[in-house]
């Protein structure tokens, strides 16, 4: 996440408004174009199309290292008649910041369905009191962010801007050479198999009784309080999931508990895991960047066009 394209706010961060620039990332040169509100999407309007979707999410939805016109959201619009998809995805956000974005901008847009795209890592981002931005290949800077917590099982919003000086610091990026070399010499699948062999299960935190999940659930239920429109939750799998190394069962079971609250749960891994290995290898940009490649966005579009 490059700070050159991001505006920091206490409740969330977003892109600079009216960007129309080229950037260099792990996929080479790509172009970011933003509207006057600072999102990689159209100008907001309350015009009604045949179908109107509002998407929220992190870098997987913001199409990190991919040009706007190559994202699955743009592909969906180009190939469907009288449909509009507003993309309010922003790199590095958790579900907590996405809720804050929705509170501020959701009322400015007419939509039939809300689509919240959840990267499993969001459960950890919701806990953070700071957010980290990469300055260059060796250094990062932290900024304080507002956050939610649970008190007596009630969701509480906590302002953290007063601690800006505590968290704002320029520091050297810690890079594990062992981890880097493992990714370099192993296939994506074998890298995760090795992690699994040594007991590395990043997402074991997904269980109905954990504080982290209860916080995530309360944040998602806030969306239901703020709109009576249909809400879809799309689960975005990591390579360890679509290569079948780690099961998404625990994660999926947690989200299925939201069905009783009128959420529609879509698990992309149900579709990706059926693909042959040589195609799965092309879904991420490369071994060091697991965001969807141009090919990956084409696959996600083809899946979603038959679901939404």
Buried (B, 14 or more C-beta within 10 A) or exposed (E): BBBEBBEBBBBBBBBEEEBEEEBEBBBEEBBBBBBEBBBBBBEBEEEEBEBBBBBBBBBBBBBBBBBBEBBBBBBBBEEBEEBBBBBBBBBBBBBBBBBBBBBBBBEEBBBBBBBBBBBBBBBBBBBBBBBBBBBEEEEBBBBBBBBBBBEEEEBEEEEBEEEBEEBEEEEEEEEEEEEEEBBEEBEBBEBBBEBEEEEEEBBEBBEEEBEBBBBBBBBBBBBBEBBEBBBBBBBBBBBBBBBBBBBBEBBBEBBEEBEEEEBBBBBBBBBBBEBEEEEBBBBBBBBEBBBBBBBBBBBBBBBBBEEB
